[in-house]
Amino acid sequence: MIAAVSLDGFVASSKALYSYDETERMGSIHVPGLFIVGSDDGILLELVKTFPEKMVPGMATFKEIQRAGHFPMLEKPDTFVVTLTSFFANATNYTDKSNVYRSSAVML
């Protein structure tokens, strides 16, 4: 997939994402959330591990998919689907009446 992108296109995409930061808004999330990262995703793994408690305390969980890199949904699709299915099955127990029920799954 990446190999099909021109160098100029890759540089432009990287620049666009460089300053993209939604961490401040994460504190306003009041529904169950899931952060999924591959175990071989370098520095992103250590960073994302801190997100649930730092940004969405009590509302989000972190799952690490073993032997996957930046694209666990492609590298380990069966494990990824089981992880999502389990999350959504447990998220149906969410009962905060002050919010319309929505679950969020985040892919980085």
Secondary structure, 3 states (H helix, E strand, C coil): CHHHCCHHHHHHHHHHHHCCCCHHHHCCCCCCEEEEEECCCCHHHHHHHCHHHHHCCCCEEEEEECCCCCCHHHHCHHHHHHHHHHHHHHHCCCCCCCCCCCCEEEEC
